[in-house]
Amino acid sequence: MSESKYSNVHDVAKFFDISEPTVRLWVKKGLIDRSCYVKADTTYRFDIPAIEKHLRGEVEQAYEQLFAVSEPDEFKGVESLDEDF
């Protein structure tokens, strides 16, 4: 019989080096996308590679938003001063 791709809360916590309550908090806050786990009553099983992919995508998206630089209108057409330094 092949091994399941789904892991329990303990395995997820161990993989990401976080506590089990943190895993539960991430689920509650939506940091772990619903597509990354299955739930039966009070039992959760997680797809760790899907979680990792989702979190990486979230981090990359946040990074892009954080460092997206748009040139203010008052600086358009002004030559860069960096060349002198």
Stockholm file with secondary structure:
# STOCKHOLM 1.0

chainA/1-85         MSESKYSNVHDVAKFFDISEPTVRLWVKKGLIDRSCYVKADTTYRFDIPAIEKHLRGEVEQAYEQLFAVSEPDEFKGVESLDEDF
#=GR chainA/1-85 SS CCCCSCBCHHHHHHHHTCCHHHHHHHHHHTSSCGGGEEEETTEEEECHHHHHHHHHHHHHHHHHHHHCCCCCGGGTTCCCSGGGC
#=GC SS_cons        CCCCSCBCHHHHHHHHTCCHHHHHHHHHHTSSCGGGEEEETTEEEECHHHHHHHHHHHHHHHHHHHHCCCCCGGGTTCCCSGGGC
//
